Amino acid sequence: MNVFYLRKLLFAVVLLLCSTVASAHDFEVDGIFYNITDYDDKVAYVGCAENGNKYVGFVTIPSSVTYNGDTYKVRGIANGAFQDCTGLIGITIPEGVTDLGWFTFNGCSNLVYVIIPNSVTSIGNYAFENCTGFTSITIPNGVTSIGFGAFIGCTGLTSIEIPNSVTSIDVSAFNGCSGLTSVTIPNSVTSIGNYAFENCTGLTSITIPNGVTSIGFFAFSGCSGLTSIVIPNSVTSIGDNAFNNCYGLASITVNSGNSVYDSREGCNAIIETATNTLIAGCKNTIIPGSVTSIGNYAFFGRTGLTGIVIPNSVTSIGEMAFEGCSGLSSVTIGDGVTSIGEWAFSGCTGLTSIEIPKSVTSIGDHAFSGCTGLTEVYVKAKTPPTIDSSTFNDYTATLYVPYGTKSAYQAANYWENFTNIVEMEPESASGDVNGDSRVSVADITTVVDAILNESTDTAYDVN
């Protein structure tokens, strides 16, 4: 993803800046290096250790420091000041400091505690990235924003309480905090950024307050321990993949007063009301008959999903809609579906048979790739739907096609790759498998016997 390329670029830039600052520090007192940021007001920031040296043990930063007869107020921590200080165990930051810079404690894997004062208003981007040692942290009431990737990869963190002063949780703020089991999000928060809690596999529940208006894409992706989610009335925007790979998700509910989304008929899904598009489902979803499309990634990675009925009202199945649903063994696709998107059922290894209705005219790339258990494919359309060479990556399954259309499928692009194409037998009008009404041999025999035996007064239409 672009976000991670950006992170690498920022990381390199900060390393360069830190190196430059370290070699050009203004002074050092008691083993702490400082850079003067305001000569008139006598303000200094804590900087990087010189010449590759690292801070170790327990560090207490003073609120002010005297050098050459001048007293400087310590008001911030420079970008990367303690980066990769693996020997750092604990740090106390004094009142008066307002700014924790980017990459401040990045990679301090043995850091077990940080005391952050109430004067701090922002936690910089990647400030505590990969601080795997500490288990809890108190974010003071003065903080209004938690930066981009601020706690990314803090696998030892088990709980976090976000104060009422915070209004936004930025991109990847807690990404990869696999030990995190509970999070308290205050009513002051209005947005949850992209990837904010991605891969927090230990998270079993989270309450989204009724002040949040937007949930970013991949916000809770990979939270495999999450079992339920409630979307409050205030949410008006939910990004793609917000809940993908949430394997354990059994309940999704949108509060009834929400103006943009709903969970009609107790369906256990999120539906975009205006478009009737199901955008997120779970293993217990029942798709209502009023839904007209299955959105991209709607059931992505729901390994607990075992069966799904797509009603006739649905006209399209989006890209990657059921990708990775390895437990899915039964799918009923309604007669209204005209298109099946790219990668729609990719990786559904539990599928042994699929029936594609006659309404389908196109099937996207890789739609059934990785369906290693698939042995039977039934296609009801007389005109072969448009597919790509990668729609199926295994053509050993038996392909069943309508009566009289075998030659059409043998001549159609990529359908010809199936090694065993079998025409389905004509069915009666009740079956109508080929899109027309055919009378069975049994029906004809009954009529002829009745006429020959003159045992009925019923009039029969020769048609």
Summary of the structure (lengths in Angstrom):
residues: 463
radius of gyration: 31.0
end to end distance: 62.0
largest distance: 125.9
contacts: 1601
relative contact order: 0.04
helix: 11%
strand: 25%
